[in-house]
C-alpha cells in the first residue's frame, strides 16, 4: 500500500509565488491534516479535515488554504509565499471521522524553501 | 484547548542506560495520548498510544509509557537504550469531540553515547 503520498518532496519558491502541496491517501481515512515542522517547535497543525467537504483551522492557519473535495485528497495551498513559510510540511491521515483516538499515518514530507 | 509540554529538547544517555522522555499534557476532558518517533529525513511513526483502559502502555522497540492522570503526565521509558533509538520523539494529545485536533509537543531529540 502507498499510504500517504506527498508531492513534491522538495520545492523552492520566490516570495509572492503561489503553489499547491499535494497529499493523497489510499486507506479510505476520513481524518486528514497538515502540519509544519520547524526546528525547536515540533509539529504545528495548519488545517485539518474530518471528511470530504469539511475543513477547519489548526494552530497556524494564516497564509494557507485547504479544500477536501474527495476522501483521498487534501491539498494545501500557499496563496502568496513568504520566507516565514519556509519549513517542512507533513500530511497525515487517520481512520474515524473524529480521528482523534487513532494513530496518524504520515507522509514523507515536503521541504519548502521560500527565497 | 489541549496542549502538550515536552521537558528537555535534548536528552543524551549511554547505550544500555534507562531512557526517560517527559511529557505533560493539558486537557479539559479525558485525553488520548500518543508518542511518535521521527528518524532523520522521514515522517513520524507511532510508538504507542493511550486511549482508555490500562494506564501502562507498551509500544514497539521496547518502549512503554504510563498515563498518570493525577500528574497529567505520559512519560516515555525504555529500560536499556540502543544506538538505533537515536531519533526525535514527539508526544501528542487529542480529545474526543465533534471535530478534534491532534496537538504535538515540541519534540525531544534523543542521543545515545557508545
Interface residues (C-beta under 8 A of the other chain):
Chain A: X4 X33 X35 X40 X41 X42 X43 X44 X45 X48 X50 X54 X56 X58 X59 X90 X92 X98 X99 X100 X101 X103 X104 X106 X107 X108 X109
Chain B: X6 X9 X32 X34 X41 X42 X43 X44 X45 X46 X49 X51 X90 X94 X95 X96 X97 X98 X99 X100 X101 X102 X103 X104 X105 X106 X107
